[in-house]
Amino acid sequence: MSQVKITAGGAKDDAGRRFVDAWHRAERGESFRERFLSVESWAALARVLTGKRMEILHHVRRHKVPSVRALAKALGRDYSNVHGDVQALSAAGLLEATEDGVSADYDAIETRIAI
């Protein structure tokens, strides 16, 4: 299963630890693929992962989506709102929107929130 790991707050220590861990795995010749995202706080994460945007991620992960317009139609939502949501999710690294369509190449999002 491929996943994205998101850390909200306190990311500096985690980034250093992940780098060292990845370095050691590479030295051992291990093959791995990971994606980590860091946001400054829970509030910042909540602004990106709204309910409507999670709905987009669920749909895109389960269906071939040829365009933002097709996505809006499939979800029964206004094109301009979906377009804005796709842009926000793409900027956050959670979606890829290209001429070939809209996609998400992972199965799960794991979050860690510092308190």
Secondary structure as GFF3:
##gff-version 3
##sequence-region A 1 115
A	DSSP	beta_strand	3	8	.	.	.	ID=ss1
A	DSSP	alpha_helix	11	27	.	.	.	ID=ss2
A	DSSP	beta_strand	35	39	.	.	.	ID=ss3
A	DSSP	alpha_helix	42	48	.	.	.	ID=ss4
A	DSSP	alpha_helix	51	62	.	.	.	ID=ss5
A	DSSP	alpha_helix	68	75	.	.	.	ID=ss6
A	DSSP	alpha_helix	79	91	.	.	.	ID=ss7
A	DSSP	beta_strand	96	98	.	.	.	ID=ss8
A	DSSP	beta_strand	101	103	.	.	.	ID=ss9
A	DSSP	beta_strand	108	113	.	.	.	ID=ss10
###
